[in-house]
Amino acid sequence: MSTDMRLVLHLLLLFILAVQEVRLVCVDVASDTDATVGSAMKLTCIYCMKREEISAETKVDWFYTGSASDYRRMLIYQYNREPQEPKNTEMYWKGRLMWIGSKDLQDISISIKNVTANDSGTYECEVSRFFAFDSFKHSTTKTITIELKVKMQGSVDTTALYSEIMMYVLLVFLTFWLLVEMIYCYRKISKSEELAQDPAY
């Protein structure tokens, strides 16, 4: 077997071993808390698991608790083997919530369609994991709280505005510079032609 072939096989073997060691990457990200009336709003809920916990059974309950002055904890959405609306959920929430979680159930987020001012308040994402090992069973529960504030109009992103202004300024500058270069080249070429036609040269 040639040296090149051995090198290729060794690299292939290392690649296969590296792929086997790849683990699911999970990053615990906080949810956005500002929404705009009429838009969709993602309520982010992430509960990362270790590799040996991926086979755990997961149950998720989403609650809306209203505001501090109007506390009323109600179940608005849940995941129990599949995403579903609770049977006793209020008509106000029916058809307005959508499951956007991941298949491995580390991301168990939902989205609110057509946000209204009444959607302001506290949301709770309660996640329960059930583990079954050879000799014992174990369960854990984690609750993530989101304080949602709904605005009539979205705030202006000054960074994006400044970036757009700078982009147009740069575009104008480059256009002007290109025009100057074209005029300079045209004059230089014209002068060269004049010198070539002049018998004195």
ABEGO torsion letter per residue (X at the ends): XBAAAAAAAAAAAAAAAAAAABBBBBBBBBBBABBBBGBBBBBBBBBBBBAAAAABBBBBBBBBAEBAABBBBBBABBBBGBBBBBAABBAAABGABBBABBAAGABABBBBBGBBAAABEBBBBBBBBBBBBAABBBBBBBBBBBBBBBBABBBBBAAAAAAAAAAAAAAAAAAAAAAAAAAAAAAAAAAAAAAAABAAX
